[in-house]
Amino acid sequence: MSDGKGHILLVDDEKHLLVSLRDYLTFEHFTVTTAQSGEEALEVLKELEPDLIVLDISMPGMGGMGFLKRISTPGGKPRYPVLVLTARSMMADFFQGIAVDGFVAKPCNEAELTGMIRTIIARNRSLSEKRKRDKLKVLLAEDEEVFSWRMGTVLKAAGYEVETAASGPELLEKAAAGKPDVILMKEILPRLNGTAVAALLEVMPSTSSIPVVLYDDALAGDETEELRAGLAKTIRKDLRGSNPDELLKAVAGVAATL
């Protein structure tokens, strides 16, 4: 995110609209980056974390809906604040059921649009600050007591709340009851291995949206590799080995997408 009033990514295939809105919003002291398609916007997001995306829905290629899907979590929540801008005014009711931050029908009043942008950015910055104050919870599944203590210490030092489990069934029980933000799970666990646990987590309504980081030396080319590939919704990262720094980095990367 940027300092000041905020950095906005404008995504619209109408060049004249991009130019006029960029000029107006720049005059209002926002930083503005533009993209003329969903595909171009995805490339921009590799280098930029905007405070708000102002998104047109009716575009060639993947379109606004395809772009929204690409930037959303498995649970359907966009990873960035999004204000939908479209000529299809009747779509307002449709977007009430989607986790965007606002909706404006074209043509729109520039002052009204700016007011909505300010409100959304201020609200999300307030929520972001609150999240920084609140500790994210990591459920660590590790059967070796010494490493469980060591990894738990690393996670706590990084500001996470940590709960531990020593077997697959214990992990399932604690995940359903405690609703952790991220699960860090060893593949070889007593009674039920990590990949099998991830498959169950994905189909259980209470745990299906919890991201998993899986680790173990056994992950390289074993017989469960194909099964793990089909669990990408749940297993966001798998790592060969158990280096604490690498595991912490993986957890932080997944947590940043929540």
C-alpha positions in Angstrom: 0.0 0.0 0.0 1.1 3.6 -0.6 1.4 6.6 1.7 -0.8 9.6 1.3 -4.3 9.4 -0.1 -3.8 6.1 -1.8 -2.6 4.2 -4.9 -5.4 3.3 -7.3 -5.3 0.7 -10.1 -7.9 1.7 -12.8 -8.9 -1.2 -15.0 -11.0 -0.3 -18.1 -10.7 -0.9 -21.8 -12.0 2.6 -22.7 -8.8 4.7 -23.1 -10.6 8.0 -22.9 -12.1 7.1 -19.6 -8.8 6.0 -18.2 -7.2 9.2 -19.2 -9.9 11.4 -17.8 -10.2 9.5 -14.5 -6.5 9.3 -14.0 -6.2 13.1 -14.6 -9.0 13.8 -12.1 -7.8 11.5 -9.4 -4.2 12.6 -9.8 -5.5 16.2 -9.3 -7.2 14.9 -6.1 -3.7 13.7 -4.9 -4.2 10.0 -5.5 -1.4 7.9 -7.2 -2.9 6.2 -10.2 -1.8 3.3 -12.4 -3.9 2.2 -15.3 -4.6 -1.1 -17.2 -6.8 -1.7 -20.3 -7.6 -5.3 -19.6 -7.8 -7.9 -16.9 -4.7 -9.6 -18.3 -2.7 -6.4 -18.1 -3.9 -5.7 -14.6 -2.7 -9.1 -13.4 0.7 -8.2 -14.7 0.6 -4.9 -12.9 -0.3 -6.6 -9.7 2.9 -8.6 -9.8 4.7 -5.3 -8.9 2.0 -3.3 -7.2 -0.2 -3.6 -4.1 -2.9 -1.0 -4.7 -5.0 0.5 -2.0 -8.0 0.1 -4.3 -8.8 -1.4 -7.7 -11.5 0.5 -9.7 -12.7 -2.3 -12.1 -14.8 -2.2 -15.2 -16.7 -5.4 -15.8 -17.4 -5.3 -19.5 -14.0 -5.8 -21.1 -12.6 -8.1 -23.9 -10.6 -11.2 -22.9 -11.1 -12.5 -19.4 -13.3 -9.5 -18.6 -13.9 -8.1 -15.2 -15.5 -11.2 -13.7 -12.6 -13.4 -14.9 -10.1 -10.9 -13.3 -12.1 -10.9 -10.1 -11.9 -14.7 -9.9 -8.2 -14.6 -10.5 -7.5 -12.2 -7.6 -9.9 -13.8 -5.2 -9.3 -16.4 -2.5 -10.9 -19.9 -2.8 -13.7 -18.5 -0.6 -14.5 -15.8 -3.2 -13.1 -12.8 -1.4 -10.9 -10.5 -3.5 -7.3 -10.1 -2.1 -7.5 -6.3 -2.8 -10.2 -3.8 -2.2 -12.4 -3.5 -5.4 -14.8 -0.9 -6.5 -16.8 -2.1 -9.5 -17.4 0.5 -12.3 -19.8 -0.6 -15.1 -22.3 0.7 -17.6 -24.6 -2.2 -16.6 -26.5 -0.5 -13.9 -28.8 -3.5 -13.5 -25.8 -5.5 -12.2 -25.9 -3.6 -8.9 -28.2 -6.2 -7.4 -25.9 -9.0 -8.7 -22.8 -7.5 -7.1 -24.6 -7.2 -3.7 -23.9 -10.9 -3.3 -20.2 -10.6 -4.2 -17.5 -9.4 -1.8 -16.5 -6.2 -3.6 -16.2 -3.0 -1.6 -18.5 -0.9 -3.8 -20.4 -0.4 -7.0 -20.8 2.6 -9.3 -22.8 2.6 -12.5 -21.5 4.4 -15.6 -21.7 7.3 -16.3 -20.8 8.4 -12.8 -20.3 11.7 -11.2 -16.6 12.2 -10.6 -17.1 13.8 -7.2 -19.3 10.9 -6.1 -16.8 8.4 -7.3 -14.0 10.2 -5.5 -16.0 10.2 -2.3 -16.6 6.5 -2.5 -12.9 5.9 -3.2 -11.9 7.9 -0.1 -14.4 6.0 2.0 -13.3 2.6 0.9 -9.6 3.3 1.3 -10.1 4.8 4.8 -12.2 1.9 5.9 -9.8 -0.7 4.6 -6.8 1.1 6.1 -8.6 1.0 9.4 -9.3 -2.7 9.1 -5.7 -3.3 8.1 -4.4 -1.6 11.2 -6.7 -3.7 13.3 -5.5 -6.9 11.7 -1.9 -5.8 12.4 -2.8 -5.5 16.1 -4.6 -8.9 16.2 -2.4 -12.0 16.1 -3.1 -14.5 13.3 -3.4 -18.1 14.6 -1.3 -20.9 13.2 -2.1 -24.5 13.8 1.2 -26.5 13.7 1.0 -30.2 13.1 4.3 -31.9 14.0 4.8 -35.2 15.8 8.5 -34.6 16.8 8.3 -32.8 20.1 11.6 -31.0 19.9 11.0 -29.6 16.4 7.4 -28.7 17.3 8.7 -26.6 20.2 11.4 -25.0 18.0 9.0 -24.1 15.2 6.4 -22.9 17.6 9.0 -20.6 19.1 9.9 -19.2 15.7 6.2 -18.6 14.8 5.5 -16.9 18.2 8.6 -14.7 17.8 7.2 -13.6 14.4 3.9 -12.5 16.1 1.7 -15.5 15.5 -0.6 -17.2 18.0 0.3 -20.9 17.9 -1.6 -24.1 18.7 0.0 -27.6 18.1 -1.2 -31.0 17.1 0.8 -34.3 17.1 -1.3 -36.4 14.8 -3.6 -36.2 11.8 -6.8 -36.8 13.7 -5.8 -34.3 16.4 -5.2 -31.7 13.7 -8.6 -32.3 12.2 -10.3 -31.9 15.6 -8.4 -28.7 16.5 -8.9 -27.2 13.0 -12.6 -27.6 13.2 -12.9 -26.3 16.7 -10.3 -23.5 16.7 -10.6 -22.1 13.1 -6.9 -21.2 12.7 -5.9 -18.7 10.0 -3.2 -21.0 8.6 -2.3 -24.6 9.1 1.4 -25.6 9.0 1.4 -29.4 8.6 4.0 -32.1 8.3 3.3 -34.8 5.7 4.2 -37.9 7.7 2.0 -37.8 10.8 0.8 -40.6 13.1 -2.5 -42.2 12.1 -3.3 -39.9 9.2 -0.8 -38.3 6.8 -0.8 -34.6 5.8 -2.1 -35.1 2.3 -5.0 -37.2 3.5 -5.8 -34.6 6.2 -5.8 -31.8 3.6 -8.3 -33.7 1.5 -10.6 -34.0 4.5 -10.1 -30.3 5.4 -11.1 -29.3 1.9 -14.5 -31.1 2.0 -15.4 -30.1 5.6 -17.5 -26.9 5.5 -16.0 -25.6 8.7 -12.4 -25.9 7.4 -12.6 -25.7 3.6 -11.3 -22.1 3.5 -8.3 -22.7 5.8 -5.0 -22.6 3.8 -2.4 -25.2 4.4 1.4 -25.2 4.2 2.7 -28.7 3.9 6.3 -29.7 4.5 8.5 -32.8 4.8 11.5 -34.5 3.2 9.0 -37.1 1.9 7.3 -34.6 -0.4 9.7 -35.0 -3.4 8.0 -37.2 -6.1 6.1 -39.5 -3.7 3.0 -41.4 -4.6 0.7 -38.6 -3.2 2.1 -35.9 -5.5 -0.8 -36.2 -8.0 -3.3 -36.0 -5.1 -1.7 -32.9 -3.7 -1.8 -31.2 -7.1 -5.6 -31.6 -7.0 -5.8 -30.0 -3.6 -4.4 -26.6 -4.7 -7.5 -24.8 -3.1 -6.3 -26.0 0.4 -2.5 -26.8 0.0 -1.2 -23.3 -0.9 2.4 -24.2 -0.5 4.4 -27.5 -0.2 8.0 -27.5 0.8 10.6 -30.3 0.8 12.4 -30.3 4.2 11.7 -28.5 7.5 13.9 -25.4 7.6 12.2 -23.1 10.1 13.1 -19.9 8.2 11.6 -21.3 5.0 8.5 -22.5 6.8 8.0 -19.1 8.4 8.4 -17.4 5.1 5.8 -19.8 3.5 3.4 -19.1 6.4 3.9 -15.4 6.1 3.3 -15.5 2.3 0.0 -17.4 2.7 -1.1 -15.2 5.6 -0.5 -12.1 3.4 -3.3 -13.3 1.0 -6.0 -13.7 3.7 
